[in-house]
Amino acid sequence: MAETTTNEAKISIKVFVDKVKKRVVYAEADHTFVDILFSFMTLPLETIVSLLEKHPDTKLDPLGSLNNLYQSLKDFPECYFATKECKFMHLNPRSLSYGHCGELKLEIDDTKPVKWFICRKCLSNNYSNSFFLIKLSAEAVAKSFRLLTDFGITDTSNLEERKLDMGREQGEFLNKETFTSSTMLLDVSLQKSTGKLLFEEVKEDFVDFVFGFLSIPLGTVVGTLMSGDSSITCMNNILKSISNMSVGRYLKSQVIKDILLKPHFGQEYSSLNHLFPIKGSDTTRVQFGFHFQLIDPRMNEVFLKQSGMFFVTDDLVIAPSSSHMAMNTMRKLNVSFDDVEKYEISIGLEEGLRMLKASLLSGSTLTKTLEHLLKKN
């Protein structure tokens, strides 16, 4: 029997390496590579975490506390959700540009596509080779020399040109609206000797809110919510690059630019508890000439039932509350009972944004988010 092989799509790029400082100065690539970089902005955080989980790389740091949040969502008992579809939606968010990104040469997002059944004669094969870009300017040559100067490189003999073939695994990493925000009450337990927040006991509204992080596309986090000042510098730079590109000369249309800069929620329905000034996408779909209205799986516009208290650790491990969880956490951290203080605090939009930002890079999300409130008590 002949041995089968998988022909994975590859993209070739030229990188220029400073041999002295051993770092990449810049790269030259065509639109296919830039399309993929821009497509990162449309990926929901859940998609990014799940992709990194499938392709672990010891050179990459864990994605803050989002890995724990994602695992907690997968393990969370379905009985606490309003409907079983609510958990499925959280674990399978899609951005508005999902279908377009599936046409890119290197498919980063392996989310299973929606299945449609239609007569083959109704289909059109009129696809474009590039989704986001029209063309790359000849000005790139002049810009490359400016880059060398910015990096302090005057001797080009220190530059080494390399050609790289990138597959899917290498591609994975990585003005606010008027909004009236509600508040949430949290019972937090603090270690007195260190000021570290150990865990908190919360109601379903907070859990509903935090699980919603995973449905937000990266571009919405970086652009809409963080105004281009997130914890991830390279993503800030991608957003700035998109913002500076003119429609017609580089980007295909204003619609494309808006999709990249403001992808909004990665699912059709959002919760009343999400706090942030963003909305779900339009639930009406037109596919092959037919109009579809997506079913709302929520109960009273929220995803979780009113079902008691939940336990949340500093690094966003979430589970239904029980006394042994608190004791196990204190035992694991070697904290004695007389070294614990309890507080009741209220959080709103400001703390929600702090929490989202901290969750991207920190394993102490709650401490970094709430320490300014705890100092007031």
C-alpha positions as CSV (number, residue, x, y, z in Angstrom):
1,M,0.0,0.0,0.0
2,A,1.4,3.4,-0.9
3,E,2.2,5.7,2.0
4,T,0.0,8.8,2.2
5,T,1.3,12.2,3.0
6,T,-0.4,15.4,4.0
7,N,0.4,18.4,1.8
8,E,0.0,21.2,4.3
9,A,-0.1,24.7,2.9
10,K,3.0,26.8,3.3
11,I,3.9,30.4,3.0
12,S,7.4,31.6,2.2
13,I,8.8,34.8,3.7
14,K,12.2,36.4,3.7
15,V,13.6,37.5,7.1
16,F,16.6,39.7,7.7
17,V,18.5,38.8,10.8
18,D,21.0,40.9,12.7
19,K,23.7,38.3,13.2
20,V,25.4,40.3,16.0
21,K,22.3,40.7,18.2
22,K,20.7,37.6,16.9
23,R,17.2,39.0,16.2
24,V,14.9,39.4,13.3
25,V,15.0,43.0,12.0
26,Y,12.2,42.8,9.5
27,A,10.6,40.4,7.0
28,E,9.5,40.7,3.4
29,A,6.3,38.8,2.4
30,D,3.4,39.1,0.0
31,H,-0.3,39.7,0.8
32,T,-0.9,36.1,1.9
33,F,1.2,36.5,5.0
34,V,-0.1,40.0,5.9
35,D,-3.7,38.7,5.5
36,I,-3.0,36.0,8.1
37,L,-1.5,38.5,10.5
38,F,-4.5,40.7,10.2
39,S,-6.9,37.8,10.6
40,F,-5.6,37.3,14.2
41,M,-7.6,40.3,15.1
42,T,-10.9,38.5,14.2
43,L,-10.2,35.4,16.3
44,P,-12.2,35.1,19.6
45,L,-9.9,34.5,22.6
46,E,-11.4,31.0,23.0
47,T,-10.2,30.1,19.6
48,I,-6.7,31.3,20.3
49,V,-6.5,29.5,23.6
50,S,-7.8,26.2,22.1
51,L,-5.4,26.4,19.2
52,L,-2.4,27.0,21.5
53,E,-3.6,24.0,23.6
54,K,-3.6,21.7,20.6
55,H,-0.1,22.9,19.5
56,P,1.9,23.5,22.7
57,D,5.2,25.3,22.3
58,T,7.5,25.5,25.3
59,K,9.0,28.7,23.9
60,L,5.6,30.5,24.4
61,D,4.5,31.7,27.8
62,P,1.0,30.5,28.9
63,L,-1.7,33.0,27.9
64,G,-2.2,34.5,31.3
65,S,-5.1,33.0,33.2
66,L,-7.2,32.4,30.0
67,N,-6.0,28.8,29.8
68,N,-7.5,28.1,33.3
69,L,-10.7,30.0,32.3
70,Y,-11.0,27.9,29.1
71,Q,-10.5,24.6,31.0
72,S,-13.0,25.7,33.6
73,L,-15.6,26.4,30.9
74,K,-15.0,23.0,29.4
75,D,-15.3,21.3,32.8
76,F,-18.3,23.4,34.0
77,P,-21.4,21.3,34.6
78,E,-23.9,21.8,31.9
79,C,-26.8,21.9,34.4
80,Y,-25.7,25.4,35.5
81,F,-26.3,26.9,32.0
82,A,-29.7,28.1,31.0
83,T,-29.7,25.6,28.0
84,K,-27.2,23.2,26.7
85,E,-26.8,25.4,23.6
86,C,-25.4,28.2,25.9
87,K,-22.3,26.1,26.8
88,F,-21.8,25.1,23.2
89,M,-21.9,28.8,22.0
90,H,-19.3,29.7,24.6
91,L,-17.0,26.9,23.5
92,N,-17.5,27.6,19.8
93,P,-17.6,31.4,19.2
94,R,-17.3,32.7,15.7
95,S,-16.5,36.2,14.4
96,L,-18.4,37.8,11.5
97,S,-15.4,37.2,9.3
98,Y,-15.1,33.5,9.9
99,G,-16.2,32.5,6.5
100,H,-13.9,34.9,4.7
101,C,-10.9,33.8,6.8
102,G,-11.5,30.2,5.8
103,E,-10.4,31.3,2.3
104,L,-6.9,32.4,3.4
105,K,-4.0,30.4,2.1
106,L,-3.0,29.3,5.6
107,E,-6.0,28.4,7.7
108,I,-5.3,29.2,11.4
109,D,-8.7,28.8,12.8
110,D,-9.8,25.1,12.7
111,T,-13.3,25.7,14.0
112,K,-15.7,23.4,12.2
113,P,-17.6,25.2,9.5
114,V,-21.4,25.6,9.6
115,K,-23.0,23.0,7.3
116,W,-25.3,24.3,4.6
117,F,-27.2,22.2,2.1
118,I,-28.0,23.9,-1.3
119,C,-28.3,23.0,-4.9
120,R,-24.8,23.0,-6.5
121,K,-26.0,25.1,-9.4
122,C,-26.7,28.0,-6.9
123,L,-23.0,28.2,-5.9
124,S,-20.5,30.7,-7.3
125,N,-16.8,30.1,-7.6
126,N,-16.0,33.8,-7.7
127,Y,-13.4,33.9,-4.9
128,S,-10.5,36.4,-4.5
129,N,-6.9,35.4,-3.7
130,S,-6.7,38.0,-1.0
131,F,-9.4,38.8,1.6
132,F,-8.0,41.9,3.3
133,L,-5.4,43.5,1.0
134,I,-5.5,44.9,-2.5
135,K,-1.7,45.2,-3.0
136,L,1.5,46.0,-1.3
137,S,3.2,49.3,-2.2
138,A,6.6,49.8,-3.8
139,E,7.3,52.1,-0.8
140,A,8.2,48.9,1.1
141,V,11.8,49.1,-0.2
142,A,12.3,52.6,1.2
143,K,10.7,51.6,4.5
144,S,13.1,48.7,4.9
145,F,16.1,51.1,4.9
146,R,14.3,53.3,7.5
147,L,13.8,50.2,9.7
148,L,17.5,49.4,9.6
149,T,18.3,52.9,10.7
150,D,15.7,52.7,13.5
151,F,17.4,49.5,14.8
152,G,20.8,51.2,14.7
153,I,22.1,49.0,11.9
154,T,24.5,50.8,9.6
155,D,26.7,47.9,8.5
156,T,24.7,45.7,6.2
157,S,27.3,43.0,6.4
158,N,25.8,42.2,9.7
159,L,22.5,41.3,8.0
160,E,21.7,37.7,7.0
161,E,18.8,36.9,4.7
162,R,16.9,33.7,5.4
163,K,13.9,32.1,3.7
164,L,11.3,30.6,6.0
165,D,8.4,28.3,5.1
166,M,5.6,28.9,7.5
167,G,2.9,26.4,8.2
168,R,-0.2,26.6,10.3
169,E,1.7,25.8,13.6
170,Q,4.1,28.7,13.1
171,G,1.2,31.0,12.4
172,E,-0.4,30.3,15.8
173,F,0.8,32.2,18.8
174,L,-0.5,35.2,18.5
175,N,-12.9,55.3,21.4
176,K,-15.4,53.5,23.7
177,E,-19.1,53.7,23.2
178,T,-21.5,55.3,25.7
179,F,-22.5,52.5,28.0
180,T,-24.3,52.2,31.3
181,S,-22.6,49.5,33.3
182,S,-24.1,47.5,36.2
183,T,-22.1,46.4,39.2
184,M,-21.4,43.0,40.8
185,L,-20.8,42.0,44.4
186,L,-17.9,39.7,45.2
187,D,-16.9,38.0,48.5
188,V,-13.1,37.9,48.4
189,S,-10.6,36.2,50.7
190,L,-7.3,37.9,51.1
191,Q,-4.0,36.7,52.7
192,K,-3.2,39.4,55.3
193,S,0.6,38.8,55.3
194,T,1.1,39.2,51.6
195,G,-2.0,41.1,50.3
196,K,-2.6,38.4,47.7
197,L,-6.1,37.6,46.8
198,L,-6.6,33.9,47.4
199,F,-10.1,33.3,46.0
200,E,-13.6,34.7,45.8
201,E,-17.1,33.4,46.1
202,V,-19.5,34.9,43.6
203,K,-22.9,34.6,42.1
204,E,-23.7,33.4,38.6
205,D,-23.6,37.0,37.1
206,F,-19.8,37.2,37.6
207,V,-19.2,33.8,36.2
208,D,-21.4,34.6,33.2
209,F,-19.4,37.8,32.7
210,V,-15.9,36.1,33.0
211,F,-16.8,33.2,30.7
212,G,-17.8,35.8,28.2
213,F,-14.1,36.9,27.8
214,L,-13.5,33.9,25.7
215,S,-16.1,35.0,23.1
216,I,-14.5,38.4,22.5
217,P,-12.3,38.6,19.3
218,L,-8.7,39.8,19.9
219,G,-9.3,42.9,17.8
220,T,-12.2,44.0,20.0
221,V,-10.0,43.5,23.1
222,V,-7.1,45.4,21.7
223,G,-9.0,48.1,19.8
224,T,-12.5,48.7,21.1
225,L,-11.9,47.9,24.8
226,M,-8.2,48.8,25.3
227,S,-8.0,51.6,22.7
228,G,-4.8,50.1,21.2
229,D,-3.1,49.9,24.6
230,S,-3.4,46.2,25.6
231,S,-0.8,44.0,27.4
232,I,0.3,42.5,24.1
233,T,2.6,44.9,22.3
234,C,2.8,43.1,18.9
235,M,-1.0,43.0,18.7
236,N,-1.1,46.8,19.4
237,N,1.2,47.2,16.5
238,I,-0.9,45.1,14.2
239,L,-4.0,47.2,15.1
240,K,-2.1,50.4,14.5
241,S,-0.9,49.1,11.1
242,I,-4.5,48.3,10.1
243,S,-5.6,51.8,11.3
244,N,-3.0,53.5,9.2
245,M,-3.7,51.6,6.0
246,S,-5.9,53.5,3.5
247,V,-9.0,51.9,2.0
248,G,-8.6,51.4,-1.8
249,R,-4.9,51.6,-1.8
250,Y,-4.1,48.8,0.6
251,L,-7.4,47.5,2.1
252,K,-10.2,46.3,-0.1
253,S,-13.0,48.3,1.5
254,Q,-14.1,50.2,4.6
255,V,-16.2,47.2,5.5
256,I,-13.1,45.0,5.6
257,K,-11.3,47.7,7.7
258,D,-14.2,47.8,10.2
259,I,-14.3,44.0,10.4
260,L,-10.6,44.0,11.4
261,L,-10.7,46.9,13.8
262,K,-14.2,46.3,15.3
263,P,-15.0,42.6,15.1
264,H,-17.2,42.9,18.3
265,F,-18.5,39.7,19.9
266,G,-17.6,36.3,18.6
267,Q,-21.1,35.0,19.0
268,E,-24.6,36.2,18.0
269,Y,-25.9,36.8,21.5
270,S,-24.2,38.5,24.5
271,S,-25.2,38.4,28.1
272,L,-26.7,41.3,30.2
273,N,-23.8,40.6,32.6
274,H,-20.9,41.2,30.1
275,L,-20.5,44.8,31.3
276,F,-18.5,45.9,28.2
277,P,-19.7,48.4,25.6
278,I,-19.9,45.7,22.9
279,K,-22.8,43.9,21.3
280,G,-23.4,40.6,19.6
281,S,-23.6,40.4,15.9
282,D,-26.9,40.6,13.9
283,T,-28.8,37.3,14.3
284,T,-30.3,37.5,10.9
285,R,-28.4,35.7,8.2
286,V,-28.8,35.7,4.4
287,Q,-27.3,32.6,2.9
288,F,-27.8,31.5,-0.7
289,G,-30.7,33.9,-1.0
290,F,-32.5,32.5,2.1
291,H,-33.1,34.5,5.4
292,F,-32.3,32.7,8.7
293,Q,-33.0,33.9,12.2
294,L,-30.7,32.3,14.8
295,I,-32.4,30.9,17.9
296,D,-31.7,32.7,21.2
297,P,-30.5,30.1,23.7
298,R,-30.4,32.5,26.7
299,M,-32.8,32.7,29.6
300,N,-33.8,36.3,30.4
301,E,-30.8,37.4,28.3
302,V,-28.2,35.6,30.4
303,F,-26.4,32.2,29.9
304,L,-26.3,30.9,33.5
305,K,-29.2,30.0,35.8
306,Q,-29.6,31.5,39.2
307,S,-28.1,28.6,41.1
308,G,-26.1,29.6,44.2
309,M,-22.5,30.5,44.6
310,F,-19.3,29.8,42.7
311,F,-15.7,29.6,43.6
312,V,-13.0,31.5,41.6
313,T,-9.3,31.4,42.2
314,D,-6.8,34.2,41.6
315,D,-5.8,32.6,38.3
316,L,-9.4,32.1,37.1
317,V,-10.1,28.5,37.9
318,I,-13.9,28.5,38.3
319,A,-16.2,25.8,39.8
320,P,-19.4,25.5,41.8
321,S,-18.6,26.6,45.4
322,S,-17.9,24.1,48.2
323,S,-16.2,24.3,51.5
324,H,-13.5,21.7,50.6
325,M,-12.4,23.9,47.6
326,A,-11.5,26.8,49.9
327,M,-9.6,24.5,52.3
328,N,-7.7,22.8,49.5
329,T,-6.7,26.1,48.0
330,M,-5.4,27.4,51.3
331,R,-3.6,24.1,51.9
332,K,-2.0,24.2,48.5
333,L,-0.8,27.8,49.1
334,N,0.3,27.0,52.7
335,V,-2.0,29.7,54.1
336,S,-3.3,29.4,57.7
337,F,-6.8,30.3,58.7
338,D,-5.7,33.2,60.9
339,D,-3.9,34.8,58.0
340,V,-7.1,35.3,56.0
341,E,-9.4,38.3,55.8
342,K,-12.7,38.5,54.0
343,Y,-14.1,41.5,52.2
344,E,-17.2,42.3,50.2
345,I,-16.5,44.6,47.2
346,S,-18.4,45.9,44.2
347,I,-17.0,46.0,40.7
348,G,-18.1,47.6,37.5
349,L,-16.8,48.4,34.0
350,E,-13.4,49.8,35.1
351,E,-12.6,46.6,37.1
352,G,-14.0,44.5,34.3
353,L,-11.5,46.0,31.8
354,R,-8.7,45.6,34.3
355,M,-9.5,42.0,34.7
356,L,-9.7,41.3,31.0
357,K,-6.3,43.0,30.5
358,A,-4.7,41.1,33.4
359,S,-6.1,37.8,32.2
360,L,-4.1,38.0,29.0
361,L,-0.7,37.9,30.7
362,S,-1.0,37.3,34.4
363,G,-1.5,34.2,36.6
364,S,-2.7,36.6,39.4
365,T,-5.6,38.1,37.6
366,L,-7.8,38.9,40.6
367,T,-5.0,40.3,42.7
368,K,-3.9,42.7,39.9
369,T,-7.5,43.7,39.2
370,L,-8.8,44.3,42.7
371,E,-5.8,45.3,44.8
372,H,-6.6,49.0,44.5
373,L,-10.1,48.3,45.9
374,L,-8.8,46.1,48.7
375,K,-6.4,48.8,49.9
376,K,-9.3,51.2,50.5
377,N,-11.0,48.7,52.9
